[in-house]
Amino acid sequence: MSALTDAKAPTLAEIEELAFAAYERLPEAFRRLSAGVQILVDDFPDEETMTEMQCETEFDLLGLFRGVGLAQSGEVATGQMPNMVWLYRRPLLDYWAEHDETLGHLVTHVLVHEIGHHLGLSDDDMEAIEAAADAAA
């Protein structure tokens, strides 16, 4: 019980560590296709994102892919921002507190799905990639 007495919510840096560890467990082919995607963690989406995504509250998004997906990309345009996956710490923690899964699994799930959008993958493809990452854990 003493471990819980001193427990604190994971920081932005700790969620980022979970995300990078999850990314390293993903299948090599998936990582190769998603090379160059930046993984960023923030507490909440910004106002512009909330408006664009029609969020009712700041807890509506767990993560978001920003950029040009492989299915839409051709040549990289000058001045084009890099592809990025945002993970939102507070919504992730809120979801985690209400569901029966580990935080590591939840971070992996959101990361795979956001990168999966970049790659244009189906839900079945993403489930298989998640299963491979879980097996590697």
C-alpha positions as CSV (number, residue, x, y, z in Angstrom):
1,M,0.0,0.0,0.0
2,S,2.9,2.4,0.6
3,A,3.7,2.6,-3.1
4,L,0.2,4.1,-3.6
5,T,0.7,6.5,-0.8
6,D,3.6,8.2,-2.7
7,A,2.2,7.7,-6.2
8,K,1.9,10.7,-8.4
9,A,0.3,11.2,-11.9
10,P,2.9,10.5,-14.7
11,T,4.5,13.7,-16.0
12,L,4.7,14.8,-19.6
13,A,8.2,13.4,-19.8
14,E,7.1,10.0,-18.4
15,I,4.2,9.8,-20.9
16,E,6.8,10.6,-23.6
17,E,9.1,7.8,-22.3
18,L,6.1,5.4,-22.5
19,A,5.4,6.5,-26.1
20,F,9.0,6.1,-27.2
21,A,9.3,2.7,-25.5
22,A,6.0,1.7,-27.2
23,Y,7.3,2.9,-30.6
24,E,10.5,0.8,-30.2
25,R,8.3,-2.3,-29.7
26,L,6.4,-1.8,-32.9
27,P,7.2,-4.0,-35.9
28,E,10.2,-2.9,-37.9
29,A,8.2,-2.5,-41.1
30,F,5.7,-0.2,-39.3
31,R,8.6,1.9,-37.9
32,R,10.3,2.1,-41.3
33,L,7.1,3.4,-42.9
34,S,6.6,5.9,-40.1
35,A,10.2,7.1,-40.0
36,G,10.4,10.9,-39.4
37,V,7.1,11.2,-37.5
38,Q,7.7,13.3,-34.4
39,I,6.0,12.1,-31.2
40,L,5.0,15.0,-28.9
41,V,3.1,15.1,-25.6
42,D,1.1,17.9,-24.2
43,D,-1.4,18.2,-21.4
44,F,-4.3,19.1,-23.6
45,P,-4.9,20.0,-27.3
46,D,-4.7,23.8,-28.0
47,E,-7.7,25.9,-28.7
48,E,-7.2,25.8,-32.5
49,T,-7.1,22.0,-32.5
50,M,-10.2,21.8,-30.2
51,T,-12.1,24.1,-32.6
52,E,-10.9,22.2,-35.7
53,M,-11.8,18.8,-34.3
54,Q,-15.1,20.1,-32.9
55,C,-14.3,19.1,-29.3
56,E,-16.8,19.7,-26.6
57,T,-14.2,19.6,-23.9
58,E,-10.5,19.5,-23.6
59,F,-10.7,15.8,-22.7
60,D,-12.3,14.7,-26.0
61,L,-8.9,13.9,-27.8
62,L,-6.4,11.3,-26.5
63,G,-4.1,11.9,-29.5
64,L,-3.9,13.4,-33.0
65,F,-1.9,13.0,-36.2
66,R,-0.9,16.3,-37.8
67,G,0.7,16.3,-41.2
68,V,0.4,14.7,-44.6
69,G,-0.5,11.0,-44.6
70,L,1.4,8.7,-46.9
71,A,-1.7,8.0,-48.9
72,Q,-2.0,11.8,-49.7
73,S,1.7,12.7,-49.9
74,G,3.6,13.1,-53.0
75,E,6.7,15.2,-53.0
76,V,7.4,17.1,-49.8
77,A,6.5,20.8,-50.2
78,T,9.0,23.5,-49.3
79,G,8.2,24.8,-45.8
80,Q,5.9,21.8,-45.0
81,M,5.9,21.0,-41.3
82,P,7.0,17.5,-40.3
83,N,4.4,14.8,-39.6
84,M,3.6,14.8,-35.9
85,V,1.6,12.6,-33.5
86,W,0.4,14.5,-30.4
87,L,-0.5,12.5,-27.3
88,Y,-2.5,14.4,-24.7
89,R,-1.5,13.5,-21.1
90,R,-4.6,14.6,-19.1
91,P,-7.2,13.0,-21.4
92,L,-5.1,9.8,-21.5
93,L,-4.9,9.8,-17.7
94,D,-8.7,10.4,-17.4
95,Y,-9.5,7.6,-19.8
96,W,-7.0,5.3,-18.0
97,A,-8.6,6.0,-14.6
98,E,-12.0,4.9,-16.0
99,H,-11.0,1.7,-17.9
100,D,-9.3,-1.6,-17.0
101,E,-6.1,-1.4,-18.9
102,T,-2.5,-0.4,-18.3
103,L,-1.3,3.1,-19.1
104,G,1.4,1.6,-21.3
105,H,-1.2,-0.3,-23.3
106,L,-3.3,2.8,-23.7
107,V,-0.4,4.9,-24.9
108,T,0.6,2.2,-27.4
109,H,-3.0,2.0,-28.6
110,V,-3.3,5.7,-29.2
111,L,0.2,5.9,-30.8
112,V,-0.5,3.0,-33.2
113,H,-3.9,4.5,-34.2
114,E,-2.5,8.0,-34.8
115,I,0.5,6.7,-36.8
116,G,-1.9,4.3,-38.5
117,H,-3.9,7.3,-39.8
118,H,-0.6,8.6,-41.3
119,L,-0.1,5.3,-43.1
120,G,-3.7,4.8,-44.1
121,L,-4.1,1.5,-42.3
122,S,-7.3,-0.3,-41.5
123,D,-8.5,-1.0,-38.0
124,D,-7.6,-4.7,-38.5
125,D,-4.0,-3.8,-39.5
126,M,-3.7,-1.5,-36.5
127,E,-4.9,-4.3,-34.1
128,A,-2.3,-6.7,-35.5
129,I,0.4,-4.1,-35.0
130,E,-0.7,-3.5,-31.4
131,A,-0.8,-7.2,-30.8
132,A,2.8,-7.5,-32.0
133,A,3.9,-4.6,-29.8
134,D,2.2,-6.3,-26.8
135,A,3.9,-9.5,-27.5
136,A,7.3,-7.7,-27.6
137,A,6.7,-6.1,-24.2
